[in-house]
Amino acid sequence: MEDRFSLLLSLKTPTGFEVFGEFGIGDDRVAAAALFDSLKGSERLAETAVLHVDLMETDGLLPAKVRTKCCRLDELAANCKLITREVFRRRNLKSYE
C-alpha cells in the first residue's frame, strides 16, 4: 500500500515551482501533521521564497496540498535530516510496537 501522506520539496524556477523531491511519510494523519509542524520554515507565504515543503494527502488517486512551508536552504537541509530520521524510526521500529 502506498503512503497516504507525503512531503514534496519544490523550488522556484522562471516557469513556477518544480518538485525535486518527495518523502512518503505514511498513513497516520496525526503523525504527518506533527512531523510537518516540527519542520523549520514559515507557513506565511512570501513572494521571495524559493524553497517550499508541501504536506500532501492522497485520497484515492488525487493528491491535495494540505499545508505549505517556505524555507531557506539551511532550513531545508535540517528538514531533510529530520524527515529522514523520522521515516527511518517509524518504518524500522514499527515491528517493535
C-alpha positions in Angstrom: 0.0 0.0 0.0 1.3 3.4 -0.9 1.7 6.3 1.6 -1.4 8.5 2.0 0.7 11.5 3.2 3.9 12.8 1.6 6.1 15.9 1.8 7.0 17.5 -1.6 10.2 19.6 -1.9 9.9 22.2 -4.6 12.0 25.2 -5.8 11.0 28.3 -7.7 12.0 28.5 -11.4 11.2 31.1 -14.0 8.2 28.9 -15.0 6.9 28.3 -11.5 7.6 25.9 -8.7 9.0 22.5 -9.7 9.1 19.4 -7.4 12.6 18.0 -7.0 12.0 15.6 -4.1 9.3 13.6 -2.3 9.2 11.8 1.1 6.5 9.2 1.7 5.6 9.7 5.4 2.9 7.1 6.0 -0.9 6.9 6.6 -1.2 8.5 10.0 -2.8 11.9 9.8 -1.8 13.0 13.3 1.9 11.8 12.9 2.1 13.6 9.4 0.8 16.8 10.9 3.2 16.5 13.9 6.1 16.0 11.6 5.1 18.9 9.4 4.7 21.2 12.5 8.2 20.3 13.6 9.8 21.4 10.3 11.7 24.7 10.1 10.3 27.5 8.0 7.3 29.7 7.8 3.8 29.0 6.8 3.4 32.6 5.8 4.0 32.5 2.1 6.3 35.1 0.7 7.0 36.2 -2.9 10.7 36.0 -2.3 10.6 32.4 -1.0 12.3 30.0 -3.4 12.0 26.7 -1.5 8.8 25.1 -0.4 7.8 22.0 1.6 4.3 20.9 0.9 2.3 18.4 3.0 0.2 16.4 0.6 -2.6 14.0 1.2 -3.6 11.4 -1.5 -7.3 10.4 -1.3 -7.9 7.7 -3.9 -5.9 8.8 -6.9 -5.9 12.6 -6.4 -3.2 14.3 -4.3 -4.2 17.5 -2.5 -2.0 20.1 -0.9 -2.8 20.4 2.8 -0.2 22.9 4.0 3.0 24.7 2.8 6.1 26.0 4.5 8.6 28.3 2.9 12.2 27.8 4.0 15.8 28.8 3.4 18.4 26.4 2.2 19.8 25.8 5.7 16.3 25.1 7.0 15.6 22.7 4.1 18.8 20.8 4.9 17.7 20.5 8.6 14.2 19.5 7.5 15.5 16.7 5.2 17.6 15.3 8.1 14.6 15.4 10.4 12.2 13.8 7.9 14.7 11.0 7.1 15.3 10.3 10.8 11.5 10.2 11.5 10.7 8.0 8.5 13.5 5.6 9.4 12.3 5.5 13.0 8.7 4.8 12.1 9.5 2.1 9.5 12.1 0.3 11.5 10.5 0.4 14.9 7.0 -0.5 13.7 7.7 -4.2 14.3 8.5 -3.5 17.9 5.2 -1.8 18.7 
